[in-house]
Amino acid sequence: MPRVLLPCVAAALVFAVPTSAAAAPDRAVYEASVIALINQQRATAGVAALSEAQELDTAAERYASVLASGTCFEHTCGPVPQLSDRVDQAGYSGWQAVGENIAAGFQTPEAVVAGWMASPGHRANILSTDYSEVGAGFTSSGGKFGMYWAAEFGTRDGQ
């Protein structure tokens, strides 16, 4: 009898795992997917791929968190530094051009990149030959729209 009970207890423990833990999106996977999808769009348009810059990832991740905090949903948020200062603070130095895409409410990397491509200004950033590097940020922690996204674009001096 104890041999039968042990598998039942083990099965009960497996099914007792909360479903919310399994449902949380993997931030790193989502951010890498956004960069890959941006580069797919660039390839389709005949534009060179962007290299990932960790400093731009950091700036984008930080700003996605600001957007989720409810402080504002703009490219410039009151007391939060403007983009040029945010990329400097993230260690992206010696840049000659920077740009930014933000979004909220999109549930997947595919959806957010499709949304950006449907918006003339965001599409222009994605396809711009002024940029050689990119970073992506994502958070699903709170906020009115649930999921917040940022992509930071840049080119450093000499690139």
C-alpha positions in Angstrom: 0.0 0.0 0.0 2.7 2.6 0.8 4.2 2.0 -2.7 0.9 3.1 -4.3 0.6 6.1 -2.0 4.0 7.5 -2.8 3.4 8.1 -6.5 0.1 9.7 -5.7 1.7 12.1 -3.3 4.5 12.9 -5.9 1.9 13.5 -8.6 -0.1 15.8 -6.2 3.1 17.9 -5.6 3.8 18.3 -9.3 0.3 19.6 -10.0 0.4 21.9 -7.0 2.8 24.3 -8.7 1.1 27.6 -9.3 0.3 28.2 -13.0 1.3 31.9 -12.7 5.0 30.9 -12.2 5.0 29.0 -15.5 3.1 31.8 -17.4 5.6 34.6 -16.6 7.4 35.7 -19.8 11.2 35.2 -19.9 12.5 38.8 -20.1 15.8 37.8 -21.7 14.1 35.6 -24.4 11.6 38.4 -25.2 14.3 41.0 -25.5 16.5 38.8 -27.7 13.4 38.1 -29.9 12.7 41.8 -30.3 16.2 42.4 -31.6 16.1 39.4 -33.9 12.7 40.5 -35.3 14.0 44.1 -35.8 16.9 42.6 -37.7 14.6 40.5 -39.8 12.7 43.7 -40.8 15.9 45.4 -41.7 17.0 42.4 -43.8 13.7 42.4 -45.6 14.2 46.1 -46.4 17.8 45.5 -47.5 19.3 47.3 -44.5 22.3 46.0 -42.6 21.6 44.3 -39.3 22.1 46.1 -36.0 24.6 44.8 -33.4 23.3 44.4 -29.9 24.8 46.8 -27.4 24.6 45.8 -23.7 24.5 49.5 -22.7 21.5 50.1 -24.9 19.9 46.9 -23.4 20.4 48.4 -20.0 18.9 51.8 -21.0 15.9 50.1 -22.6 15.3 47.7 -19.6 15.4 50.7 -17.2 13.0 52.7 -19.3 10.5 49.8 -19.7 10.4 49.7 -15.9 9.8 53.5 -15.7 6.9 53.1 -18.2 5.4 50.3 -16.1 5.7 52.4 -12.9 3.0 54.7 -14.3 5.2 57.8 -14.1 4.2 58.5 -17.7 4.1 57.0 -21.1 6.2 59.3 -23.2 9.7 59.5 -24.5 10.4 62.2 -22.0 8.9 61.7 -18.5 9.2 64.8 -16.3 11.9 64.1 -13.7 13.2 61.1 -15.7 16.2 62.0 -17.8 15.8 62.4 -21.5 17.0 59.7 -23.9 20.5 61.1 -24.5 21.1 61.3 -20.7 19.6 57.8 -20.1 21.9 56.2 -22.6 24.9 58.1 -21.1 23.9 56.8 -17.7 23.8 53.3 -19.0 27.4 53.6 -20.2 26.7 54.2 -23.9 29.4 56.8 -24.5 30.8 58.4 -27.6 27.5 58.2 -29.5 26.6 60.4 -32.4 22.9 59.3 -32.9 20.3 57.7 -30.6 16.6 56.9 -31.1 13.9 55.1 -29.2 10.7 53.1 -29.7 8.3 52.4 -26.8 5.1 50.4 -26.6 2.7 49.0 -24.1 0.1 46.3 -24.1 1.5 44.1 -26.8 1.7 40.5 -25.6 4.6 39.1 -27.7 7.8 40.3 -29.3 6.1 39.6 -32.7 3.2 41.8 -31.9 5.2 44.7 -30.6 7.6 44.7 -33.6 4.5 44.5 -36.0 3.0 47.4 -34.1 6.2 49.5 -34.5 6.4 48.6 -38.2 2.8 49.9 -38.7 3.8 53.3 -37.2 5.7 55.6 -39.5 8.0 57.0 -36.8 8.8 53.7 -35.2 9.3 52.0 -38.6 11.7 54.8 -39.5 13.8 54.0 -36.4 13.9 50.3 -37.1 14.9 50.8 -40.7 17.2 53.8 -40.3 20.7 53.6 -41.6 21.7 56.2 -39.0 21.9 53.4 -36.4 24.3 50.5 -36.1 23.4 49.2 -32.6 20.3 48.3 -30.7 19.1 47.3 -27.2 15.8 46.0 -26.1 13.9 46.2 -22.8 10.8 44.5 -21.6 8.9 44.2 -18.3 5.6 42.6 -17.4 5.7 43.9 -13.8 2.5 45.9 -13.2 1.2 48.9 -14.9 -2.1 49.7 -16.5 -1.1 47.9 -19.8 0.7 44.9 -18.3 3.6 44.6 -20.7 6.0 47.4 -21.5 8.6 47.5 -24.2 11.5 49.8 -25.2 14.1 49.6 -28.0 17.0 52.0 -28.0 19.0 52.6 -31.2 22.4 54.2 -31.5 25.6 54.7 -33.4 28.9 55.5 -31.7 31.6 57.8 -33.1 33.6 56.0 -35.8 30.9 53.5 -36.7 
